[in-house]
Amino acid sequence: MTHRRIVTVDAGNVDELGFFCVKNKKHPGYIAKRKWLERRFEEGMRINLIQTNDGQTAGFLETIPGEYTWRVVEAPGWLVIQCIWVASKKFPDKGMAPALIENCLKNAASGGKKGVAVVTSNGPWMAGKAFFLKNGFEQADEAGPYYQLLIKRTGKGKAPAFPKNWDERLGRDRSLRLIYTHQCPYIGKAVEELPPVADGFGADLNLIKLESAAEARERMPSPYGTLALIYNGRLLADHPISATRFKNILQRDLKLDEK
């Protein structure tokens, strides 16, 4: 693929274009994120889709101003990348992800932002830092167990940073808590599937939905900021998990037996 174009998803065309990662409009995650987006577009969220010359969507980049980011990072005046995904196996064009980043940087500069920030991970579920380093980003901060904060400046100003009170956020509550937001559509599926599994083990799973980005940045115990499964001061999962993975956690970490 040598020809491509970038299309911006907004409140007026989201039902036509979608948001790439989940296409089934009956999927619980699609329904949850679609509703969640109604406020996010008002806050300056932008979803850019990259399309082939024959109209196929091959990837996307989701950004939002730092004042409204759902990643747990203090980044006022910055543009924050919340997600990037390119279907590289189906569309083996190595220039797609760099094209999305270049477009993002142009948007940050034209919008008077200090730069672009992104949370990366050596663990599962999020992009690794190698790609961003190759595209001129530098590491500004890090947080356990495997997160980094990378930035690329388009203006002047204080660099963003992670908070330092992760242990305090976990607390010592012995209840089993699933704190979540609908920033990622795969969380809708987890919220639907995990409670019945907990019931099958006689466990009381306390679902806590965060309604604002500010609340997520204040309460979430990991930089991902979108899901946290917590028990007795321990972070058992920090990204969407399957029912099978949850069952394993209940058996291994809580020492519970299925009824």
Secondary structure, 3 states (H helix, E strand, C coil): CCCEEEEEECCCCHHHHCCCCCCCCCCHHHHHHHHHHHHHHHCCCEEEEEEECCCCEEEEEEEEEHHHCCCCCECCCCEEEEEEEECCCCCCCCCHHHHHHHHHHHHHHHCCCCEEEEEEECCCCCCCHHHHHHCCCEEEEEECCCEEEEEEECCCCCCCECCCCHHHHHCCCCCEEEEECCCCCHHHHHHHHHHHHHHHCCCCEEEEECCCHHHHHHHCCCCCCCEEEEECCEEEECCCCCHHHHHHHHHHCCCCCCC
